[in-house]
Amino acid sequence: MDVDALRYLSYGMYIVSSVKDGALNGQIANSAIQIDNNPITVGVSINKKNLTHEYIEDSSLFSISVLEKAASLRLIGKFGFQSGRAIDKFKDIRSETLTSGCPAVLDNALCYLGTKVINKMDCGAYTLFLGEVAESKVLKQGEPMTYAYYHKEKRGITPETAPTFIKGKKPEKVRVDPPKYRCTVCNYIYNPAAGDPDGGISPGTPFESLPDDWTCPICGVDKSKFAKME
């Protein structure tokens, strides 16, 4: 089987959020799609190990925030590579509490959909939740971020809990000028030619010249966790 065929499927970049006993959590998801139009129904695939899965199971609520093309890697890293069991993902994040009590992320979002779960399917390591859209709002005009753009232009990576993660498949090579450094925790590659504009680092900044308080834009670890690539 040629697993590269799966790369031709189209995906977006979303933050799926939910609530449990007043506590809020959310995660990055790329597998959100409209299923029906009467009633308007959307589906999301969520890993059973994720805290967001637990919250959706408990409340039968979830929201989908559609991320804009300009969304920062730090926002994606916070919701995609850090656990809500360890941090409050909604701290310092603009959000809105929907009529249902479910939160929706507003930062870097073009719109949101608030849903009530009406059905679900056990898919092994994942659950496909189907939610009837109860409320929605367009926040701004813009171009949504695609999963392909996230990988090719933002140099983003895929976490192991994502439905699109392929075990044993090496990340696509990134063509950058040496020296480059790879995060040993999440495999993010720091490219001096590109810098880290979201983090205030201009293109052309060598790794050695990064400020001491600079952290990986994906997982948040410090410079000591980076290794020089040969």
HELIX and SHEET records of a PDB file:
HELIX    1   1 VAL A    3  TYR A    8  5                                   6    
HELIX    2   2 LEU A   51  SER A   59  1                                   9    
HELIX    3   3 LEU A   73  PHE A   81  1                                   9    
HELIX    4   4 TYR A  147  LYS A  152  1                                   6    
HELIX    5   5 PRO A  197  GLY A  199  5                                   3    
HELIX    6   6 PHE A  207  SER A  209  5                                   3    
HELIX    7   7 LYS A  223  LYS A  225  5                                   3    
SHEET    1   A 7 ALA A  23  ALA A  29  0                                        
SHEET    2   A 7 TYR A  14  LYS A  20 -1                                        
SHEET    3   A 7 LEU A  61  LEU A  67 -1                                        
SHEET    4   A 7 ALA A 109  CYS A 123 -1                                        
SHEET    5   A 7 TYR A 126  VAL A 138 -1                                        
SHEET    6   A 7 ILE A  40  ASN A  47 -1                                        
SHEET    7   A 7 ALA A  32  ASN A  37 -1                                        
SHEET    1   B 2 SER A  95  THR A  97  0                                        
SHEET    2   B 2 PRO A 103  VAL A 105 -1                                        
SHEET    1   C 3 ILE A 189  TYR A 190  0                                        
SHEET    2   C 3 TYR A 181  CYS A 183 -1                                        
SHEET    3   C 3 PHE A 226  LYS A 228 -1                                        
END                                                                             
